[in-house]
Amino acid sequence: LAGGVGFAWEMLGDARGRRIPISIWQLALTETFVIGSDAWQEPWLVVKVLATTGHVAATAAWLGGLLALAAILVPSVHLEVLHDVLPRFSVIAIVSVITLIVTGALHALAVAGSFSALAGSSYGVVLAVKVVIFGVMLLLGNVGRLYAARLAHRPVTEIDESASDQSI
């Protein structure tokens, strides 16, 4: 959560002078997770450290961005800000998902040692459950994206002037 807070400033476009300190803060928080993980064990130490760092950073970016979006913008009455913020968050989300897929696959192979060892272990079963949950999250995110895109392209005549900003 603390790492994700930096994305609130980024999405609001107010991070220009804060990008370097925010990035250092986020990297330091990410590395506290990596240092406490099994990534620092051989074999494949470098791959596991880099993959774990990327994985934790991508998770913080995606979930932190969602949290920042929900906490700061959704309850806001300034809906015009959403038109600037949503495209920026979409880029963060897409890059995060791609990073999660690549780093997750690298880390899983590094931990298991091979595809056959991964498939035949309890680690592989837990990983499969995690992949299913991740897939469900992606499907739900896509449903939300399609819903938002449909609403964004409504004709102006469908918006009732008596409706409050929050309902629109």
N, C-alpha and C positions, 0 to 999 in steps of 0.2 A: 504493500500500500504506500509506504513511504517513497519507494522508487517511482511509483506511478504518479505521484503528485506532480512531478516535474512535467508530465505531459499536459497538465491543466494549463500551465503557462504557454506551452508550445501550441496547443490547440487554440488558445485565445489570441495567439499572435503577439504575446507580450514577453517572449523569451529571448529576444535578440541579444540583450546585454547579459543575460543569465545562462545562455546555452552551455558555456564551458563549465561554470561551477555546478550546474544541474547535471551535466553529463558525468562529471567527476563523482558527484554524490551518488548517482545511479550506479556507476561502475563499482564504487566502493561497497555499496549495499549488495550488489550482485556477487562480488567476490567473497563476501562473508558467507554466503550460501555455498559457494564453490569450495572454499577452504574447509568447510565442515562436511563436505561430501566425500564419497569414495573416489572422486575423480583423480585424487592425488596418489593413487596406487597404480603400480605397474600391473599388467602391460598396457601399452598404448596411452601412457600418461598425458602426453601433449594433446593428443586427439580428444581424450576425455575432458581435460581441463578446458580446451577451447569450445568443445561441444556443450559442456555444462554451462559455461559462461554465456554462450549465445542463447541457449535454451532458457535460462533464467531471465536474461535480459529481454528476450522476445515475449515471455510470459508476462513480465512486468509491463512491457509496452502495451500489449494487447489488453490485459485486464485492468491495468492502471489507466489506460486511455478510456476504456468503458466506464470505469468508476468516475474519472474526471468529467466525462461527458454527462453522466447521469447526475452527479452531484452539483455541477456548476451550471450546465446549460439547460437541461430538461426543465427544471422548475423556473427557469428564467422567463420573464415576459418580453425579453428582447429577442424575438424570433429571427430577426435579420442576421444575427450572429451565427445561427445554425448553417446558413448557406456558405459561410466561410469555413466553419469548423468541420462539418461533416466530410467534405472532400479530403481535408488534411488527415482526419482520423482514418478514413478509408485507406489511405496510403500506409499509415502506420499499421493498421490491421492486416493488410495484405502482406506486407513485408514480414510482419511478426509470424503469420501463419506459415509462410514459406520457410522462414528460419526455424520454426518449431519442427517442421517436417524433416528438414535436412539434418539439424543438430540432433534430433531425437533418434533418427536412423543411425547416424554415426555413433552416438553414445551407446545405443543398444548393441550394435555390432562390436564395439570396443569392449563392453562389459562381458558379453557372452563369448566372444572370440570367433564365432562363426554362425552362419544361418542355422545349421543343424543343432548347434548347442542352444541357440536362442529358442528354436521351436520346441525343443525337448526339456525345457527347464521351467521351474515355477516362476522365474523372472519373466520368461516369455509369456506365460499365461497372464500375469499381472499387467504386463505391457500391452497385451491384446485387449484387455478390459479398458485400459487407459486410452488406447487408440479408438475404441468404440465410443467412449465418452467424448473424446475430442471430435469425432465425426458428428455426433449428435449436436455438439456445440456449434460446429460449422454449419450444419443444416439449419439450426435455429437462427444463427446469425444471418444466413442467406434469406430466410423468411423475413426477418426484420429489415434487411436491406431492400428486398423487393417491395415490401410494404411502404417503406419510406420513399422509394423511387416512384411508386405509383401515386402517392400523395403529393409529391413534389411536382408532378406533371398534371395535376388537376386543372381544369379550366377555372379561371377566376370566377365565373358565374356560379360555380358550385360552393364558393365560400360565402357563407351567410354573414352579413355585416353586423348582425346582432350578437354573433358568437364572441366569446371572450378570446383574448390572445392565447390563453392556456389551452383552450379546447381546439383551436386551429392548429 
